Amino acid sequence: MTRPRLDPEGTRLPIKLDTTSNGEFAPVALSPANRHANHLAHEAATRNAQRVKQSRRDFLVSACGAASTLLAFNAANAAAGKRGGWFDVEAEAAFEPQLAQARVGGKGEFIFDAQGHFVDPTGAWVKNAPADAFKWSPKAGCALAREPGPRSHLRCLGPEEFVKDVFLDSDTDMMVLSFVPSRRVAEPVTIQAADAVRRIVDRLQGTHRLLVHGRVNTNQPGDLEAMDELAKRWSVGAWKTYTQFGPGGNGYFLSDEVGTRFIEKARALGVKVICVHKGLPFGRQSYEHSQCSDIGVVAKRFPDVSFLIYHSGFVTGVPEGPYAEVARRDGIDTLIRSLVENGVAPNSNVYAELGSTWRFLMREPEQAAHALGKLFRYAGENNVLWGTDSIWYGSPQDQIQAFRTFQIAPELRQKYGYPEITPALRAKVFGLNATRPYAISTAEVRKYTGRDPIGRERAAYREHPEPHFLTYGPRTRREFLNLLAWNGGSPA
């Protein structure tokens, strides 16, 4: 048997509980329960690999490895008294491949990731970045980093690696390539670079696999005027904005005059999908603009526009519990409160997206149960969207496998009116819900993806997969501050 090139000793878990950030918030230390979960997962990997007579690496790459890891997380959370949510996996799945595949493997879902990213290693931003930019990223040590030339390590984070991480190492069928808050001269990915990635996929005949956003911060000079070119030349599928970002660190509300001009321009151009970062605040300055008080207002005012709320208003330092109007809590509750106060019914024109939110809450299953349960109840079961914020977190496959098995405890469902997460509901979240605002046909997409080279390459690759199980984003406060420093003080 060929020795694996990557992590031959099997030191990396397939499902990661770690401190990695998407660059928009400072990394948060693991709790004692999280550290215990990782410890138990490593112990189980050794024990179960021996039981099935595999190396640790081969075991961890298998479906049994993912199931074994999730079971260890369950044990650690139960020991810590966290029983409001869990990963619904039978103990036997840790060593029975067919059962493991049935639990963590694909079930024919259409997986449409509403928030993906990559780093353009050839962009203009590199001129202003230090030579060691992103060198702290675990993924930056790939074989490409040893090639001659300055900043060759950035190729480890480029478009070819993006395609491998997203379309080979995960079950993702389709993705929207999004943007980060940035000034025009310092964008880690420009619309031109995003379109170049789309063309890479096009060359593989996967023309229906990737959509791109147009970044618009309407309070930033030139952005409103640039919308015409973004719509007509680049065929953007939606607009991406950061209401907390702007000149001098001053944000805006979508319900302000400047926000209204933006929405009306989007309507006039016929691209009536607006993706707005809410939650994951950038700090105290303009903090109120990271909250969701404006969402219900504009959703009611513009019922023909779809508002996709990235991160759903989630804030890492705010524990998620049941929604309580009188508590006036921050976090996801600001989104729900705005919908309730403005009479925006579930399954209307406001969509709650899970990028970074689900990935962070995988660490806290009881909070995850409340967060998902609230969103299903108040935003609507048809309006919660799958998003992973990858490639900051590496391949999104571990997020997919964890969500495939996650369940809300019956006690919480009964007490707070949360739904059971059924296969049908999972399928909605994974991709079917996003087809409505983006006006795409799942059947039409699958007609292409079922026979395109990416699909064939994925099938061949999975005979001998080589996932790296690494992440890209900052993992420590020092790495996070380093990223802010050379990015002009802006989050990545």
C-alpha positions as CSV (number, residue, x, y, z in Angstrom):
1,M,0.0,0.0,0.0
2,T,1.3,3.5,-0.9
3,R,2.3,5.6,2.1
4,P,0.1,8.8,2.3
5,R,1.9,12.0,1.2
6,L,0.0,14.1,3.7
7,D,0.0,13.5,7.4
8,P,1.2,9.9,7.1
9,E,1.1,9.4,10.9
10,G,-2.5,10.4,11.1
11,T,-2.0,13.3,13.5
12,R,-4.9,15.4,12.2
13,L,-8.6,14.8,13.0
14,P,-11.0,14.9,10.0
15,I,-13.5,17.1,11.9
16,K,-11.8,20.0,13.6
17,L,-12.6,21.8,16.8
18,D,-9.9,24.5,16.9
19,T,-9.4,28.2,17.3
20,T,-9.3,29.1,13.6
21,S,-11.0,32.4,12.6
22,N,-12.2,33.6,9.2
23,G,-10.1,36.7,9.8
24,E,-13.2,38.8,10.8
25,F,-13.0,38.0,14.5
26,A,-10.3,37.3,17.0
27,P,-9.7,33.6,17.6
28,V,-11.5,32.2,20.6
29,A,-9.7,29.7,22.9
30,L,-11.1,26.2,23.2
31,S,-13.1,25.4,26.3
32,P,-12.0,22.5,28.6
33,A,-14.8,20.4,27.0
34,N,-13.5,21.1,23.5
35,R,-10.0,20.1,24.5
36,H,-11.3,17.0,26.1
37,A,-13.3,16.2,23.0
38,N,-10.1,16.4,20.8
39,H,-8.3,14.2,23.3
40,L,-11.0,11.6,23.3
41,A,-11.1,11.7,19.5
42,H,-7.4,11.0,19.2
43,E,-7.6,8.1,21.7
44,A,-10.6,6.6,19.8
45,A,-8.7,6.9,16.5
46,T,-5.9,4.8,17.8
47,R,-8.2,2.3,19.4
48,N,-10.6,1.9,16.4
49,A,-7.9,1.9,13.8
50,Q,-6.3,-1.1,15.5
51,R,-9.7,-2.8,15.7
52,V,-10.3,-2.5,12.0
53,K,-6.6,-3.2,11.2
54,Q,-5.9,0.1,9.5
55,S,-3.2,2.8,10.0
56,R,-4.4,5.9,11.9
57,R,-4.2,8.0,8.7
58,D,-6.3,5.5,6.6
59,F,-8.8,5.2,9.4
60,L,-9.2,9.0,9.9
61,V,-9.7,9.5,6.1
62,S,-12.5,7.0,6.1
63,A,-16.2,7.5,7.0
64,C,-15.5,5.5,10.2
65,G,-12.8,8.1,11.2
66,A,-15.3,10.9,10.9
67,A,-18.0,8.9,12.8
68,S,-15.5,8.0,15.5
69,T,-14.5,11.7,15.9
70,L,-18.1,12.9,16.3
71,L,-18.8,10.1,18.8
72,A,-15.9,11.4,20.9
73,F,-17.3,14.9,20.7
74,N,-20.6,13.6,22.0
75,A,-18.9,11.9,24.9
76,A,-17.0,15.0,25.9
77,N,-20.1,17.2,25.7
78,A,-22.2,14.8,27.7
79,A,-19.5,14.7,30.4
80,A,-19.7,18.5,30.5
81,G,-23.5,18.5,30.8
82,K,-24.1,19.8,27.3
83,R,-27.0,17.7,26.1
84,G,-29.1,20.2,24.2
85,G,-27.7,19.1,20.8
86,W,-25.6,16.1,19.7
87,F,-24.3,14.3,16.6
88,D,-26.7,11.5,15.9
89,V,-24.3,8.6,15.2
90,E,-24.4,5.0,16.5
91,A,-21.4,3.7,18.4
92,E,-21.0,0.9,15.8
93,A,-20.4,3.5,13.1
94,A,-16.9,3.9,14.4
95,F,-15.9,0.5,13.0
96,E,-18.6,-0.5,10.5
97,P,-17.9,1.3,7.2
98,Q,-21.4,0.9,5.7
99,L,-23.1,2.3,8.8
100,A,-20.6,5.1,9.0
101,Q,-21.1,6.0,5.3
102,A,-24.8,6.0,5.9
103,R,-24.4,8.6,8.7
104,V,-21.7,11.0,7.5
105,G,-21.6,10.2,3.8
106,G,-23.5,11.8,1.0
107,K,-27.3,11.2,0.8
108,G,-27.8,12.7,-2.6
109,E,-28.2,16.2,-1.3
110,F,-27.6,19.2,-3.5
111,I,-25.0,21.2,-1.6
112,F,-24.9,24.8,-2.5
113,D,-22.4,26.8,-0.3
114,A,-23.6,30.4,-0.2
115,Q,-20.3,31.8,1.1
116,G,-16.9,30.7,-0.1
117,H,-13.6,32.6,-0.3
118,F,-10.1,32.3,-1.7
119,V,-6.9,34.3,-1.7
120,D,-5.6,35.6,-5.0
121,P,-1.8,35.0,-4.9
122,T,-1.2,37.4,-7.9
123,G,-3.4,40.3,-6.9
124,A,-2.4,43.9,-6.4
125,W,-2.8,43.5,-2.6
126,V,0.4,41.5,-2.6
127,K,2.5,44.6,-3.3
128,N,1.5,46.1,0.0
129,A,1.7,42.8,2.0
130,P,4.8,41.7,3.8
131,A,6.9,38.8,2.5
132,D,5.5,36.5,5.2
133,A,1.8,37.3,4.6
134,F,-0.3,34.2,5.4
135,K,2.9,32.3,6.1
136,W,1.4,31.4,9.5
137,S,-1.4,29.5,7.8
138,P,-1.0,25.8,8.3
139,K,-1.9,25.3,4.6
140,A,0.8,27.6,3.4
141,G,3.4,24.9,3.9
142,C,2.3,22.8,0.8
143,A,4.7,21.6,-1.9
144,L,4.1,24.8,-4.0
145,A,5.7,26.8,-1.2
146,R,9.1,25.3,-2.1
147,E,9.0,26.6,-5.7
148,P,11.3,29.5,-6.6
149,G,10.0,33.1,-6.4
150,P,8.9,35.5,-3.7
151,R,5.8,34.6,-1.7
152,S,5.5,31.2,-3.4
153,H,3.7,30.0,-0.3
154,L,0.7,32.0,-1.4
155,R,0.2,29.6,-4.2
156,C,-0.9,27.1,-1.6
157,L,-4.0,29.3,-1.1
158,G,-4.7,30.0,-4.7
159,P,-7.5,29.0,-7.1
160,E,-6.3,25.5,-8.0
161,E,-6.2,24.6,-4.3
162,F,-9.6,26.2,-3.9
163,V,-11.0,23.8,-6.5
164,K,-9.4,20.8,-4.8
165,D,-10.6,21.8,-1.3
166,V,-14.2,22.6,-2.3
167,F,-15.0,20.3,-5.2
168,L,-12.8,17.2,-4.6
169,D,-12.3,17.0,-0.8
170,S,-15.9,18.0,0.0
171,D,-19.4,17.1,-1.3
172,T,-20.0,20.7,-2.3
173,D,-21.8,20.9,-5.7
174,M,-22.0,24.6,-6.1
175,M,-20.6,27.7,-4.4
176,V,-20.9,31.5,-4.3
177,L,-17.5,33.1,-4.3
178,S,-17.7,36.1,-1.9
179,F,-15.6,39.0,-0.8
180,V,-14.1,40.5,2.3
181,P,-14.3,44.1,3.5
182,S,-11.6,46.0,1.9
183,R,-10.4,49.1,0.1
184,R,-10.1,48.8,-3.7
185,V,-6.3,48.9,-3.6
186,A,-6.0,46.2,-1.0
187,E,-8.5,43.5,-1.9
188,P,-7.2,39.9,-1.3
189,V,-9.6,38.9,-4.1
190,T,-10.9,41.3,-6.8
191,I,-13.9,40.7,-9.1
192,Q,-11.3,40.0,-11.9
193,A,-9.7,37.3,-9.7
194,A,-13.0,35.9,-8.8
195,D,-14.0,35.7,-12.4
196,A,-10.6,34.0,-13.2
197,V,-11.5,31.2,-10.7
198,R,-14.9,30.9,-12.3
199,R,-13.1,30.5,-15.6
200,I,-10.9,27.8,-14.2
201,V,-14.1,25.9,-13.3
202,D,-15.5,26.7,-16.8
203,R,-12.5,25.1,-18.4
204,L,-13.5,22.0,-16.6
205,Q,-17.0,22.4,-18.1
206,G,-18.3,23.0,-14.6
207,T,-20.1,26.2,-15.7
208,H,-22.8,25.8,-13.2
209,R,-20.7,25.3,-10.2
210,L,-19.6,28.8,-9.2
211,L,-21.3,32.1,-8.9
212,V,-19.6,35.4,-7.9
213,H,-20.7,38.4,-5.8
214,G,-20.1,42.0,-6.6
215,R,-18.6,43.8,-3.6
216,V,-20.4,47.1,-2.8
217,N,-19.9,49.3,0.2
218,T,-22.1,52.1,-0.9
219,N,-20.6,54.5,1.7
220,Q,-17.2,54.1,0.0
221,P,-16.5,56.4,-3.0
222,G,-17.0,54.8,-6.4
223,D,-18.7,51.6,-5.2
224,L,-22.3,52.7,-6.1
225,E,-21.1,53.8,-9.6
226,A,-19.2,50.5,-10.1
227,M,-22.4,48.4,-9.8
228,D,-23.3,48.9,-13.5
229,E,-20.1,47.3,-14.6
230,L,-20.3,44.5,-12.0
231,A,-23.8,43.6,-13.2
232,K,-23.2,43.9,-17.0
233,R,-19.6,42.9,-17.5
234,W,-19.1,40.4,-14.7
235,S,-22.7,38.9,-14.4
236,V,-22.6,38.9,-10.6
237,G,-25.3,36.8,-9.0
238,A,-25.7,39.0,-5.9
239,W,-24.2,42.0,-4.1
240,K,-22.0,41.7,-1.0
241,T,-21.8,44.5,1.5
242,Y,-20.5,45.2,5.0
243,T,-22.6,47.7,6.9
244,Q,-20.0,48.0,9.6
245,F,-17.2,48.9,7.2
246,G,-16.6,52.3,5.6
247,P,-14.4,55.4,5.4
248,G,-12.9,56.2,8.8
249,G,-14.3,53.1,10.2
250,N,-17.9,54.4,10.0
251,G,-20.6,52.1,8.9
252,Y,-24.1,52.6,7.7
253,F,-27.5,51.0,7.9
254,L,-29.4,49.6,4.9
255,S,-32.3,51.6,6.0
256,D,-30.3,54.9,5.8
257,E,-30.4,57.1,2.7
258,V,-27.2,55.7,1.4
259,G,-28.4,52.1,2.0
260,T,-31.7,52.9,0.3
261,R,-29.8,54.2,-2.8
262,F,-27.9,50.9,-2.9
263,I,-31.0,48.8,-2.7
264,E,-32.8,50.8,-5.3
265,K,-29.8,50.6,-7.7
266,A,-29.7,46.8,-7.2
267,R,-33.4,46.7,-8.1
268,A,-32.9,48.9,-11.2
269,L,-30.0,46.6,-12.4
270,G,-32.2,43.5,-11.9
271,V,-29.9,41.8,-9.4
272,K,-32.2,41.8,-6.4
273,V,-30.1,39.7,-4.0
274,I,-28.2,41.5,-1.3
275,C,-25.8,39.6,1.0
276,V,-25.0,41.6,4.1
277,H,-22.5,40.8,6.8
278,K,-24.2,41.0,10.2
279,G,-22.7,39.9,13.5
280,L,-19.0,38.9,13.9
281,P,-18.3,42.6,14.7
282,F,-15.0,44.2,13.8
283,G,-14.6,45.9,17.2
284,R,-16.4,48.7,19.1
285,Q,-16.2,51.3,16.4
286,S,-19.5,51.4,14.5
287,Y,-20.6,48.3,16.4
288,E,-24.3,49.1,16.1
289,H,-24.0,48.7,12.3
290,S,-23.0,45.0,12.8
291,Q,-26.4,44.4,14.4
292,C,-29.6,43.6,12.5
293,S,-32.0,46.4,13.5
294,D,-32.2,47.6,9.8
295,I,-32.9,44.2,8.3
296,G,-36.6,43.9,9.1
297,V,-37.1,47.6,8.1
298,V,-35.7,47.1,4.5
299,A,-37.2,43.6,4.1
300,K,-40.7,45.1,4.7
301,R,-40.0,48.1,2.5
302,F,-38.6,46.1,-0.4
303,P,-40.5,42.8,-0.5
304,D,-39.1,42.0,-4.0
305,V,-35.5,42.0,-2.8
306,S,-33.9,39.0,-1.1
307,F,-31.7,39.8,1.9
308,L,-29.2,37.1,2.8
309,I,-27.9,37.8,6.3
310,Y,-24.4,36.4,6.4
311,H,-23.5,34.9,9.8
312,S,-27.1,35.5,10.9
313,G,-26.0,38.2,13.3
314,F,-23.9,35.7,15.4
315,V,-21.4,37.1,17.8
316,T,-18.7,34.8,19.3
317,G,-18.8,36.3,22.7
318,V,-22.6,36.1,23.1
319,P,-23.9,32.7,24.3
320,E,-26.9,31.6,22.2
321,G,-30.0,30.6,24.1
322,P,-33.7,30.7,23.4
323,Y,-35.0,33.9,21.9
324,A,-36.4,36.3,24.6
325,E,-37.7,39.7,23.5
326,V,-37.4,41.2,27.0
327,A,-33.7,40.2,27.2
328,R,-32.7,42.4,24.3
329,R,-29.6,40.2,23.7
330,D,-27.0,40.7,21.0
331,G,-26.1,38.0,18.5
332,I,-28.7,36.1,16.5
333,D,-31.5,37.6,18.6
334,T,-30.9,41.0,16.9
335,L,-32.0,39.4,13.6
336,I,-35.0,37.7,15.1
337,R,-36.0,40.8,17.0
338,S,-35.9,42.9,13.8
339,L,-38.0,40.4,11.9
340,V,-40.6,40.2,14.7
341,E,-40.8,43.9,15.4
342,N,-41.3,44.7,11.7
343,G,-43.8,41.9,11.0
344,V,-41.6,40.0,8.6
345,A,-43.0,36.5,8.6
346,P,-40.9,33.3,8.4
347,N,-40.1,32.2,4.9
348,S,-40.4,35.7,3.5
349,N,-37.5,37.6,1.9
350,V,-34.9,37.4,4.7
351,Y,-32.5,34.4,4.6
352,A,-30.2,33.5,7.5
353,E,-26.8,32.2,6.3
354,L,-24.6,30.0,8.5
355,G,-21.0,30.8,7.4
356,S,-18.6,30.7,10.4
357,T,-21.7,30.5,12.6
358,W,-22.2,26.8,12.2
359,R,-18.4,26.2,12.2
360,F,-18.0,28.0,15.5
361,L,-21.1,26.4,17.1
362,M,-19.9,22.9,16.3
363,R,-17.8,23.5,19.4
364,E,-21.0,24.3,21.5
365,P,-23.8,21.9,20.6
366,E,-26.3,23.2,23.0
367,Q,-25.8,26.7,21.7
368,A,-25.9,25.3,18.2
369,A,-29.3,23.7,18.9
370,H,-30.7,27.1,20.1
371,A,-29.2,29.0,17.2
372,L,-30.5,26.7,14.5
373,G,-33.8,26.2,16.3
374,K,-34.5,29.9,16.5
375,L,-33.6,30.5,12.9
376,F,-35.8,27.7,11.7
377,R,-38.7,29.1,13.8
378,Y,-38.4,32.8,13.0
379,A,-36.5,33.1,9.7
380,G,-38.3,29.9,8.4
381,E,-37.3,26.4,7.5
382,N,-37.1,27.5,3.8
383,N,-34.9,30.4,4.6
384,V,-31.8,29.1,6.4
385,L,-28.9,28.8,4.0
386,W,-25.8,26.7,4.0
387,G,-22.5,28.6,4.0
388,T,-19.1,27.6,5.3
389,D,-16.7,30.6,4.9
390,S,-14.2,28.1,3.4
391,I,-11.4,28.1,2.5
392,W,-10.5,30.0,5.7
393,Y,-11.4,26.8,7.5
394,G,-9.9,24.5,4.9
395,S,-12.1,22.1,3.0
396,P,-15.8,22.4,4.1
397,Q,-16.2,18.6,4.3
398,D,-16.0,18.4,8.1
399,Q,-18.7,21.1,8.5
400,I,-20.9,19.1,6.1
401,Q,-20.4,15.8,8.0
402,A,-21.1,17.4,11.3
403,F,-24.3,19.0,10.0
404,R,-25.5,15.7,8.4
405,T,-25.6,14.2,11.9
406,F,-26.6,17.1,14.2
407,Q,-29.8,16.9,16.1
408,I,-31.7,19.2,18.5
409,A,-32.6,17.5,21.8
410,P,-36.4,16.6,22.0
411,E,-36.6,18.6,25.3
412,L,-35.6,21.8,23.5
413,R,-37.9,21.1,20.6
414,Q,-40.8,20.6,22.9
415,K,-40.1,23.6,25.1
416,Y,-39.2,26.2,22.5
417,G,-41.0,25.1,19.3
418,Y,-37.9,24.1,17.4
419,P,-38.3,21.5,14.7
420,E,-36.6,18.1,14.5
421,I,-33.8,18.2,11.9
422,T,-35.1,15.7,9.5
423,P,-33.3,14.6,6.2
424,A,-35.8,16.8,4.3
425,L,-34.9,19.8,6.4
426,R,-31.2,19.1,6.1
427,A,-31.6,19.0,2.3
428,K,-33.3,22.4,2.4
429,V,-30.5,23.9,4.3
430,F,-27.7,22.3,2.3
431,G,-28.9,23.7,-1.0
432,L,-32.5,23.7,-1.9
433,N,-33.3,26.9,0.1
434,A,-30.6,28.9,-1.8
435,T,-32.1,28.1,-5.2
436,R,-35.0,30.4,-4.5
437,P,-33.1,33.8,-4.1
438,Y,-30.6,32.8,-6.8
439,A,-33.4,31.6,-9.1
440,I,-31.5,28.5,-10.2
441,S,-32.9,25.0,-11.0
442,T,-31.4,22.1,-9.1
443,A,-32.3,19.8,-11.9
444,E,-30.6,22.1,-14.5
445,V,-27.4,22.3,-12.4
446,R,-27.3,18.5,-11.8
447,K,-27.7,17.9,-15.5
448,Y,-24.3,19.5,-15.9
449,T,-22.6,18.5,-12.7
450,G,-23.6,14.9,-13.1
451,R,-21.4,14.5,-16.2
452,D,-18.8,17.3,-16.0
453,P,-15.1,16.6,-15.5
454,I,-15.1,17.8,-11.9
455,G,-17.7,15.1,-11.1
456,R,-15.6,12.5,-12.9
457,E,-12.4,13.7,-11.3
458,R,-14.0,13.6,-7.9
459,A,-15.1,10.0,-8.3
460,A,-11.6,9.0,-9.4
461,Y,-9.9,11.0,-6.6
462,R,-12.0,9.4,-3.9
463,E,-10.5,6.0,-4.7
464,H,-7.4,7.3,-3.0
465,P,-8.2,10.6,-1.4
466,E,-5.6,12.9,0.2
467,P,-7.4,15.5,2.3
468,H,-5.1,17.7,4.2
469,F,-7.4,18.4,7.2
470,L,-5.7,21.8,7.5
471,T,-7.1,25.4,7.9
472,Y,-6.1,28.7,6.4
473,G,-7.3,31.4,8.8
474,P,-5.6,32.9,11.9
475,R,-5.6,30.6,15.0
476,T,-4.1,33.0,17.6
477,R,-4.6,36.6,18.5
478,R,-1.1,37.4,17.3
479,E,-1.8,35.9,13.8
480,F,-5.1,37.8,13.7
481,L,-3.5,41.1,14.6
482,N,-0.7,40.4,12.1
483,L,-3.4,40.0,9.4
484,L,-5.1,43.2,10.4
485,A,-1.8,45.1,10.4
486,W,-0.8,44.4,6.8
487,N,-4.4,44.6,5.6
488,G,-4.7,48.2,6.7
489,G,-6.6,47.4,9.8
490,S,-9.4,45.7,7.9
491,P,-10.6,42.2,8.7
492,A,-9.9,39.6,6.1
